[in-house]
Amino acid sequence: SDSAEATPQDNGVQISAPIRYEPDLFLSSEANLHRYEVHPLGTFPHGPGPEFKTTVKVQNLGCYPLRNLTLRLALPALGYRRAAFLSVTRVLADNATCELHGPAEDPRGGGPAPVVPVHPEDLLRVDR
């Protein structure tokens, strides 16, 4: 038009289009203890068992940086009758924030979450 606009600020529009991006993540893990001997009941040596190291690595192979990425690891730490057989002594996290949580609570009640038991008799008939 050849006339002046009375409100030129309402002639603009902001356009946004969501873009769906699938990140190309590579997850790898490595442990230095590949075999562990299970002792019969009552003959387990005193003190902690062998120390082992597990390394978990997350790599972004995509072309865009990722932010607020969460990785949750559930380590089997409790056995029959909630007997502890694993304790985390040290965590090294490069360029990341790490939080350690104890065994999960049972959502149905106030106690600890149920543990799938591994009964000692399950290993009685296993060949060496």
mmCIF file of the C-alpha atoms, coordinates in Angstrom:
data_MODEL
# 
_entry.id   MODEL 
# 
loop_
_atom_site.group_PDB 
_atom_site.id 
_atom_site.type_symbol 
_atom_site.label_atom_id 
_atom_site.label_alt_id 
_atom_site.label_comp_id 
_atom_site.label_asym_id 
_atom_site.label_entity_id 
_atom_site.label_seq_id 
_atom_site.pdbx_PDB_ins_code 
_atom_site.Cartn_x 
_atom_site.Cartn_y 
_atom_site.Cartn_z 
_atom_site.occupancy 
_atom_site.B_iso_or_equiv 
_atom_site.pdbx_formal_charge 
_atom_site.auth_seq_id 
_atom_site.auth_comp_id 
_atom_site.auth_asym_id 
_atom_site.auth_atom_id 
_atom_site.pdbx_PDB_model_num 
ATOM 1   C CA . SER A 1 1   ? 0.000  0.000   0.000  1.00 0.00 ? 1   SER A CA 1 
ATOM 2   C CA . ASP A 1 2   ? 1.070  3.586   -0.453 1.00 0.00 ? 2   ASP A CA 1 
ATOM 3   C CA . SER A 1 3   ? -0.059 4.740   2.991  1.00 0.00 ? 3   SER A CA 1 
ATOM 4   C CA . ALA A 1 4   ? 1.902  4.603   6.243  1.00 0.00 ? 4   ALA A CA 1 
ATOM 5   C CA . GLU A 1 5   ? 1.084  1.789   8.657  1.00 0.00 ? 5   GLU A CA 1 
ATOM 6   C CA . ALA A 1 6   ? -0.418 2.872   11.976 1.00 0.00 ? 6   ALA A CA 1 
ATOM 7   C CA . THR A 1 7   ? 1.082  -0.105  13.887 1.00 0.00 ? 7   THR A CA 1 
ATOM 8   C CA . PRO A 1 8   ? 4.183  -1.428  12.058 1.00 0.00 ? 8   PRO A CA 1 
ATOM 9   C CA . GLN A 1 9   ? 5.238  -3.596  15.047 1.00 0.00 ? 9   GLN A CA 1 
ATOM 10  C CA . ASP A 1 10  ? 2.385  -6.070  14.444 1.00 0.00 ? 10  ASP A CA 1 
ATOM 11  C CA . ASN A 1 11  ? 3.587  -6.875  10.931 1.00 0.00 ? 11  ASN A CA 1 
ATOM 12  C CA . GLY A 1 12  ? 6.239  -9.325  12.156 1.00 0.00 ? 12  GLY A CA 1 
ATOM 13  C CA . VAL A 1 13  ? 5.894  -12.976 13.081 1.00 0.00 ? 13  VAL A CA 1 
ATOM 14  C CA . GLN A 1 14  ? 8.265  -15.383 14.770 1.00 0.00 ? 14  GLN A CA 1 
ATOM 15  C CA . ILE A 1 15  ? 8.404  -18.759 13.090 1.00 0.00 ? 15  ILE A CA 1 
ATOM 16  C CA . SER A 1 16  ? 9.682  -21.789 14.940 1.00 0.00 ? 16  SER A CA 1 
ATOM 17  C CA . ALA A 1 17  ? 9.908  -25.340 13.672 1.00 0.00 ? 17  ALA A CA 1 
ATOM 18  C CA . PRO A 1 18  ? 10.910 -28.134 16.048 1.00 0.00 ? 18  PRO A CA 1 
ATOM 19  C CA . ILE A 1 19  ? 13.678 -30.331 14.670 1.00 0.00 ? 19  ILE A CA 1 
ATOM 20  C CA . ARG A 1 20  ? 13.921 -33.900 15.827 1.00 0.00 ? 20  ARG A CA 1 
ATOM 21  C CA . TYR A 1 21  ? 17.535 -35.024 16.219 1.00 0.00 ? 21  TYR A CA 1 
ATOM 22  C CA . GLU A 1 22  ? 18.609 -38.525 17.116 1.00 0.00 ? 22  GLU A CA 1 
ATOM 23  C CA . PRO A 1 23  ? 21.998 -38.408 18.816 1.00 0.00 ? 23  PRO A CA 1 
ATOM 24  C CA . ASP A 1 24  ? 24.578 -40.937 17.747 1.00 0.00 ? 24  ASP A CA 1 
ATOM 25  C CA . LEU A 1 25  ? 25.811 -42.194 21.128 1.00 0.00 ? 25  LEU A CA 1 
ATOM 26  C CA . PHE A 1 26  ? 28.281 -45.022 21.627 1.00 0.00 ? 26  PHE A CA 1 
ATOM 27  C CA . LEU A 1 27  ? 28.232 -46.752 25.023 1.00 0.00 ? 27  LEU A CA 1 
ATOM 28  C CA . SER A 1 28  ? 31.024 -49.156 25.953 1.00 0.00 ? 28  SER A CA 1 
ATOM 29  C CA . SER A 1 29  ? 32.155 -50.865 29.139 1.00 0.00 ? 29  SER A CA 1 
ATOM 30  C CA . GLU A 1 30  ? 35.204 -52.814 30.166 1.00 0.00 ? 30  GLU A CA 1 
ATOM 31  C CA . ALA A 1 31  ? 36.125 -54.677 33.355 1.00 0.00 ? 31  ALA A CA 1 
ATOM 32  C CA . ASN A 1 32  ? 39.431 -56.112 34.535 1.00 0.00 ? 32  ASN A CA 1 
ATOM 33  C CA . LEU A 1 33  ? 37.844 -58.997 36.490 1.00 0.00 ? 33  LEU A CA 1 
ATOM 34  C CA . HIS A 1 34  ? 36.281 -61.509 34.102 1.00 0.00 ? 34  HIS A CA 1 
ATOM 35  C CA . ARG A 1 35  ? 36.005 -64.450 36.490 1.00 0.00 ? 35  ARG A CA 1 
ATOM 36  C CA . TYR A 1 36  ? 35.253 -64.671 40.193 1.00 0.00 ? 36  TYR A CA 1 
ATOM 37  C CA . GLU A 1 37  ? 35.316 -67.837 42.282 1.00 0.00 ? 37  GLU A CA 1 
ATOM 38  C CA . VAL A 1 38  ? 32.289 -68.440 44.482 1.00 0.00 ? 38  VAL A CA 1 
ATOM 39  C CA . HIS A 1 39  ? 33.190 -70.101 47.792 1.00 0.00 ? 39  HIS A CA 1 
ATOM 40  C CA . PRO A 1 40  ? 30.888 -72.573 49.589 1.00 0.00 ? 40  PRO A CA 1 
ATOM 41  C CA . LEU A 1 41  ? 28.859 -71.259 52.486 1.00 0.00 ? 41  LEU A CA 1 
ATOM 42  C CA . GLY A 1 42  ? 30.974 -70.639 55.589 1.00 0.00 ? 42  GLY A CA 1 
ATOM 43  C CA . THR A 1 43  ? 34.359 -70.877 53.825 1.00 0.00 ? 43  THR A CA 1 
ATOM 44  C CA . PHE A 1 44  ? 34.465 -67.384 52.399 1.00 0.00 ? 44  PHE A CA 1 
ATOM 45  C CA . PRO A 1 45  ? 37.752 -65.649 53.278 1.00 0.00 ? 45  PRO A CA 1 
ATOM 46  C CA . HIS A 1 46  ? 37.532 -62.747 55.689 1.00 0.00 ? 46  HIS A CA 1 
ATOM 47  C CA . GLY A 1 47  ? 37.821 -59.234 54.352 1.00 0.00 ? 47  GLY A CA 1 
ATOM 48  C CA . PRO A 1 48  ? 36.868 -57.807 51.026 1.00 0.00 ? 48  PRO A CA 1 
ATOM 49  C CA . GLY A 1 49  ? 37.221 -59.869 47.894 1.00 0.00 ? 49  GLY A CA 1 
ATOM 50  C CA . PRO A 1 50  ? 39.370 -58.979 44.921 1.00 0.00 ? 50  PRO A CA 1 
ATOM 51  C CA . GLU A 1 51  ? 39.317 -55.385 43.798 1.00 0.00 ? 51  GLU A CA 1 
ATOM 52  C CA . PHE A 1 52  ? 38.163 -54.831 40.267 1.00 0.00 ? 52  PHE A CA 1 
ATOM 53  C CA . LYS A 1 53  ? 37.732 -51.887 37.987 1.00 0.00 ? 53  LYS A CA 1 
ATOM 54  C CA . THR A 1 54  ? 34.861 -51.282 35.593 1.00 0.00 ? 54  THR A CA 1 
ATOM 55  C CA . THR A 1 55  ? 35.077 -48.514 33.021 1.00 0.00 ? 55  THR A CA 1 
ATOM 56  C CA . VAL A 1 56  ? 31.973 -47.159 31.313 1.00 0.00 ? 56  VAL A CA 1 
ATOM 57  C CA . LYS A 1 57  ? 32.437 -44.742 28.441 1.00 0.00 ? 57  LYS A CA 1 
ATOM 58  C CA . VAL A 1 58  ? 29.811 -42.683 26.618 1.00 0.00 ? 58  VAL A CA 1 
ATOM 59  C CA . GLN A 1 59  ? 30.926 -41.120 23.348 1.00 0.00 ? 59  GLN A CA 1 
ATOM 60  C CA . ASN A 1 60  ? 28.968 -38.682 21.214 1.00 0.00 ? 60  ASN A CA 1 
ATOM 61  C CA . LEU A 1 61  ? 29.652 -39.639 17.596 1.00 0.00 ? 61  LEU A CA 1 
ATOM 62  C CA . GLY A 1 62  ? 27.132 -37.129 16.291 1.00 0.00 ? 62  GLY A CA 1 
ATOM 63  C CA . CYS A 1 63  ? 27.830 -33.670 14.970 1.00 0.00 ? 63  CYS A CA 1 
ATOM 64  C CA . TYR A 1 64  ? 25.903 -31.711 17.625 1.00 0.00 ? 64  TYR A CA 1 
ATOM 65  C CA . PRO A 1 65  ? 26.926 -31.276 21.272 1.00 0.00 ? 65  PRO A CA 1 
ATOM 66  C CA . LEU A 1 66  ? 24.710 -32.865 23.926 1.00 0.00 ? 66  LEU A CA 1 
ATOM 67  C CA . ARG A 1 67  ? 23.668 -31.253 27.172 1.00 0.00 ? 67  ARG A CA 1 
ATOM 68  C CA . ASN A 1 68  ? 21.997 -32.634 30.304 1.00 0.00 ? 68  ASN A CA 1 
ATOM 69  C CA . LEU A 1 69  ? 22.664 -36.253 29.384 1.00 0.00 ? 69  LEU A CA 1 
ATOM 70  C CA . THR A 1 70  ? 21.844 -38.710 32.182 1.00 0.00 ? 70  THR A CA 1 
ATOM 71  C CA . LEU A 1 71  ? 23.348 -42.178 32.456 1.00 0.00 ? 71  LEU A CA 1 
ATOM 72  C CA . ARG A 1 72  ? 22.081 -44.495 35.184 1.00 0.00 ? 72  ARG A CA 1 
ATOM 73  C CA . LEU A 1 73  ? 23.969 -47.633 36.128 1.00 0.00 ? 73  LEU A CA 1 
ATOM 74  C CA . ALA A 1 74  ? 22.373 -50.245 38.347 1.00 0.00 ? 74  ALA A CA 1 
ATOM 75  C CA . LEU A 1 75  ? 25.140 -52.324 39.899 1.00 0.00 ? 75  LEU A CA 1 
ATOM 76  C CA . PRO A 1 76  ? 24.206 -55.625 41.552 1.00 0.00 ? 76  PRO A CA 1 
ATOM 77  C CA . ALA A 1 77  ? 25.327 -54.980 45.112 1.00 0.00 ? 77  ALA A CA 1 
ATOM 78  C CA . LEU A 1 78  ? 23.030 -57.079 47.303 1.00 0.00 ? 78  LEU A CA 1 
ATOM 79  C CA . GLY A 1 79  ? 22.445 -60.807 47.371 1.00 0.00 ? 79  GLY A CA 1 
ATOM 80  C CA . TYR A 1 80  ? 20.371 -63.247 49.365 1.00 0.00 ? 80  TYR A CA 1 
ATOM 81  C CA . ARG A 1 81  ? 18.864 -61.646 52.490 1.00 0.00 ? 81  ARG A CA 1 
ATOM 82  C CA . ARG A 1 82  ? 20.293 -58.297 51.349 1.00 0.00 ? 82  ARG A CA 1 
ATOM 83  C CA . ALA A 1 83  ? 23.868 -59.415 52.008 1.00 0.00 ? 83  ALA A CA 1 
ATOM 84  C CA . ALA A 1 84  ? 26.232 -56.903 50.428 1.00 0.00 ? 84  ALA A CA 1 
ATOM 85  C CA . PHE A 1 85  ? 28.750 -58.351 47.992 1.00 0.00 ? 85  PHE A CA 1 
ATOM 86  C CA . LEU A 1 86  ? 29.791 -55.165 46.194 1.00 0.00 ? 86  LEU A CA 1 
ATOM 87  C CA . SER A 1 87  ? 30.823 -51.803 47.514 1.00 0.00 ? 87  SER A CA 1 
ATOM 88  C CA . VAL A 1 88  ? 31.832 -48.833 45.396 1.00 0.00 ? 88  VAL A CA 1 
ATOM 89  C CA . THR A 1 89  ? 35.016 -47.330 46.792 1.00 0.00 ? 89  THR A CA 1 
ATOM 90  C CA . ARG A 1 90  ? 35.890 -44.735 44.186 1.00 0.00 ? 90  ARG A CA 1 
ATOM 91  C CA . VAL A 1 91  ? 34.301 -43.047 41.186 1.00 0.00 ? 91  VAL A CA 1 
ATOM 92  C CA . LEU A 1 92  ? 36.281 -41.104 38.612 1.00 0.00 ? 92  LEU A CA 1 
ATOM 93  C CA . ALA A 1 93  ? 34.121 -39.024 36.292 1.00 0.00 ? 93  ALA A CA 1 
ATOM 94  C CA . ASP A 1 94  ? 35.797 -36.979 33.578 1.00 0.00 ? 94  ASP A CA 1 
ATOM 95  C CA . ASN A 1 95  ? 33.823 -33.928 32.477 1.00 0.00 ? 95  ASN A CA 1 
ATOM 96  C CA . ALA A 1 96  ? 30.727 -35.163 34.311 1.00 0.00 ? 96  ALA A CA 1 
ATOM 97  C CA . THR A 1 97  ? 28.852 -34.931 37.572 1.00 0.00 ? 97  THR A CA 1 
ATOM 98  C CA . CYS A 1 98  ? 28.400 -38.187 39.460 1.00 0.00 ? 98  CYS A CA 1 
ATOM 99  C CA . GLU A 1 99  ? 25.910 -39.091 42.194 1.00 0.00 ? 99  GLU A CA 1 
ATOM 100 C CA . LEU A 1 100 ? 25.940 -42.331 44.163 1.00 0.00 ? 100 LEU A CA 1 
ATOM 101 C CA . HIS A 1 101 ? 22.680 -43.654 45.595 1.00 0.00 ? 101 HIS A CA 1 
ATOM 102 C CA . GLY A 1 102 ? 22.145 -46.599 47.907 1.00 0.00 ? 102 GLY A CA 1 
ATOM 103 C CA . PRO A 1 103 ? 19.721 -49.434 47.193 1.00 0.00 ? 103 PRO A CA 1 
ATOM 104 C CA . ALA A 1 104 ? 16.391 -48.176 45.919 1.00 0.00 ? 104 ALA A CA 1 
ATOM 105 C CA . GLU A 1 105 ? 13.404 -47.921 48.216 1.00 0.00 ? 105 GLU A CA 1 
ATOM 106 C CA . ASP A 1 106 ? 10.321 -50.026 47.622 1.00 0.00 ? 106 ASP A CA 1 
ATOM 107 C CA . PRO A 1 107 ? 7.651  -47.809 46.024 1.00 0.00 ? 107 PRO A CA 1 
ATOM 108 C CA . ARG A 1 108 ? 4.880  -49.848 47.753 1.00 0.00 ? 108 ARG A CA 1 
ATOM 109 C CA . GLY A 1 109 ? 6.089  -49.221 51.272 1.00 0.00 ? 109 GLY A CA 1 
ATOM 110 C CA . GLY A 1 110 ? 8.721  -47.540 53.362 1.00 0.00 ? 110 GLY A CA 1 
ATOM 111 C CA . GLY A 1 111 ? 11.277 -50.340 53.262 1.00 0.00 ? 111 GLY A CA 1 
ATOM 112 C CA . PRO A 1 112 ? 14.012 -51.232 50.834 1.00 0.00 ? 112 PRO A CA 1 
ATOM 113 C CA . ALA A 1 113 ? 13.171 -52.451 47.350 1.00 0.00 ? 113 ALA A CA 1 
ATOM 114 C CA . PRO A 1 114 ? 12.717 -56.199 46.959 1.00 0.00 ? 114 PRO A CA 1 
ATOM 115 C CA . VAL A 1 115 ? 15.847 -58.080 45.928 1.00 0.00 ? 115 VAL A CA 1 
ATOM 116 C CA . VAL A 1 116 ? 15.675 -61.121 43.687 1.00 0.00 ? 116 VAL A CA 1 
ATOM 117 C CA . PRO A 1 117 ? 17.329 -63.709 45.947 1.00 0.00 ? 117 PRO A CA 1 
ATOM 118 C CA . VAL A 1 118 ? 20.186 -65.934 44.845 1.00 0.00 ? 118 VAL A CA 1 
ATOM 119 C CA . HIS A 1 119 ? 19.905 -68.916 47.164 1.00 0.00 ? 119 HIS A CA 1 
ATOM 120 C CA . PRO A 1 120 ? 23.093 -70.795 48.125 1.00 0.00 ? 120 PRO A CA 1 
ATOM 121 C CA . GLU A 1 121 ? 21.611 -74.108 46.974 1.00 0.00 ? 121 GLU A CA 1 
ATOM 122 C CA . ASP A 1 122 ? 21.360 -72.769 43.417 1.00 0.00 ? 122 ASP A CA 1 
ATOM 123 C CA . LEU A 1 123 ? 25.131 -73.236 43.077 1.00 0.00 ? 123 LEU A CA 1 
ATOM 124 C CA . LEU A 1 124 ? 25.479 -76.657 44.760 1.00 0.00 ? 124 LEU A CA 1 
ATOM 125 C CA . ARG A 1 125 ? 25.276 -78.691 41.552 1.00 0.00 ? 125 ARG A CA 1 
ATOM 126 C CA . VAL A 1 126 ? 27.464 -76.521 39.361 1.00 0.00 ? 126 VAL A CA 1 
ATOM 127 C CA . ASP A 1 127 ? 30.597 -78.178 37.969 1.00 0.00 ? 127 ASP A CA 1 
ATOM 128 C CA . ARG A 1 128 ? 33.892 -76.436 38.606 1.00 0.00 ? 128 ARG A CA 1 
# 
